[in-house]
Amino acid sequence: MLEIRPTCENCNKSLPHDSNEAMICTFECTFSMHCVSLLKGVCPNCGGGFEKRPIRPSQLLQKYPVSTVIVYKPVDLRVHLQKFNS
């Protein structure tokens, strides 16, 4: 079951369970679409790609609550993008 993390790891933008802007990698690292664009579609944690995070239906939130844990690890974009120029 997906955690459905509440914010973008890079900019800390709120990404609620029904957000159309949430993107995740295979390890559920969660970023906003804007930050994924800045990251050139590559997860800074695992090097994998991103997919749109599914929306958890409101009627299932009580039985399957979303995570309240905020993972906030701003990415040094300069360092991240240098990986592509090597």
The 8 nearest C-alpha neighbors of each residue, nearest first, counted from 0:
[[1, 2, 63, 3, 65, 64, 55, 27],
 [2, 0, 3, 27, 65, 4, 53, 66],
 [1, 3, 66, 4, 65, 0, 27, 64],
 [4, 2, 65, 1, 66, 16, 5, 55],
 [3, 5, 66, 2, 6, 29, 65, 68],
 [4, 6, 14, 15, 13, 67, 3, 69],
 [7, 5, 13, 14, 11, 12, 4, 8],
 [6, 8, 30, 11, 12, 9, 31, 29],
 [9, 7, 71, 72, 70, 30, 11, 29],
 [8, 10, 73, 7, 72, 74, 11, 71],
 [9, 11, 12, 7, 8, 73, 34, 71],
 [12, 10, 7, 6, 8, 9, 71, 13],
 [13, 11, 7, 6, 10, 14, 31, 8],
 [12, 14, 6, 5, 15, 11, 7, 18],
 [13, 15, 6, 5, 18, 21, 12, 7],
 [16, 14, 18, 17, 5, 13, 6, 4],
 [15, 17, 55, 18, 54, 3, 14, 65],
 [18, 16, 54, 15, 55, 19, 56, 14],
 [19, 17, 15, 20, 14, 16, 21, 54],
 [18, 20, 21, 17, 54, 51, 52, 14],
 [21, 19, 32, 18, 31, 22, 14, 51],
 [22, 20, 31, 52, 19, 18, 30, 14],
 [21, 23, 51, 52, 30, 50, 29, 31],
 [24, 22, 29, 27, 49, 28, 50, 52],
 [23, 25, 49, 27, 26, 28, 48, 50],
 [24, 26, 27, 23, 47, 28, 49, 48],
 [27, 25, 24, 28, 23, 45, 29, 47],
 [28, 26, 23, 24, 25, 29, 1, 2],
 [29, 27, 23, 24, 26, 30, 8, 25],
 [28, 30, 23, 7, 22, 27, 8, 4],
 [31, 29, 7, 22, 8, 21, 34, 35],
 [30, 32, 21, 34, 33, 20, 7, 22],
 [33, 31, 35, 20, 34, 22, 36, 21],
 [34, 32, 36, 31, 35, 37, 30, 20],
 [33, 35, 37, 36, 31, 32, 38, 30],
 [36, 34, 38, 32, 40, 37, 33, 39],
 [35, 37, 39, 33, 34, 38, 40, 32],
 [36, 38, 34, 35, 39, 33, 40, 76],
 [37, 39, 35, 36, 40, 41, 34, 42],
 [40, 38, 36, 37, 41, 35, 80, 34],
 [41, 39, 35, 38, 48, 36, 49, 42],
 [40, 42, 48, 46, 39, 47, 38, 43],
 [41, 43, 46, 47, 44, 45, 48, 40],
 [44, 42, 46, 45, 41, 79, 74, 38],
 [43, 45, 42, 46, 28, 47, 41, 26],
 [44, 46, 47, 42, 43, 26, 24, 41],
 [47, 45, 42, 41, 43, 44, 48, 24],
 [48, 46, 42, 45, 41, 24, 49, 25],
 [47, 49, 41, 40, 24, 42, 46, 50],
 [50, 48, 24, 23, 22, 40, 47, 51],
 [49, 51, 22, 23, 52, 24, 48, 25],
 [52, 50, 22, 21, 23, 53, 49, 20],
 [51, 53, 22, 21, 23, 50, 54, 19],
 [54, 52, 51, 55, 17, 21, 19, 16],
 [53, 55, 17, 16, 56, 52, 18, 19],
 [54, 56, 16, 17, 57, 53, 59, 60],
 [57, 55, 58, 59, 54, 60, 17, 16],
 [58, 56, 60, 59, 55, 17, 16, 61],
 [57, 59, 56, 60, 61, 62, 55, 63],
 [60, 58, 57, 62, 56, 61, 63, 55],
 [61, 59, 64, 63, 57, 62, 58, 65],
 [60, 62, 64, 63, 59, 58, 57, 65],
 [61, 63, 59, 60, 64, 58, 65, 57],
 [64, 62, 60, 61, 59, 65, 55, 0],
 [65, 63, 60, 61, 62, 66, 59, 2],
 [64, 66, 3, 2, 67, 63, 4, 60],
 [67, 65, 4, 2, 68, 3, 5, 64],
 [66, 68, 5, 69, 65, 4, 3, 64],
 [69, 67, 66, 70, 4, 5, 6, 65],
 [68, 70, 71, 67, 6, 5, 4, 8],
 [71, 69, 8, 72, 68, 6, 7, 4],
 [70, 72, 8, 69, 11, 9, 73, 7],
 [71, 73, 8, 9, 74, 70, 10, 11],
 [74, 72, 9, 71, 8, 10, 75, 11],
 [75, 73, 76, 9, 72, 43, 79, 8],
 [74, 76, 78, 77, 79, 73, 80, 9],
 [77, 75, 79, 78, 74, 80, 38, 37],
 [76, 78, 80, 79, 75, 81, 74, 82],
 [77, 79, 81, 76, 75, 80, 82, 74],
 [80, 78, 76, 81, 77, 82, 75, 43],
 [79, 81, 82, 77, 83, 78, 76, 84],
 [82, 80, 84, 78, 83, 79, 77, 85],
 [81, 83, 80, 85, 84, 79, 78, 77],
 [84, 82, 81, 80, 85, 79, 39, 78],
 [83, 85, 81, 82, 80, 79, 78, 77],
 [84, 82, 83, 81, 80, 79, 78, 77]]
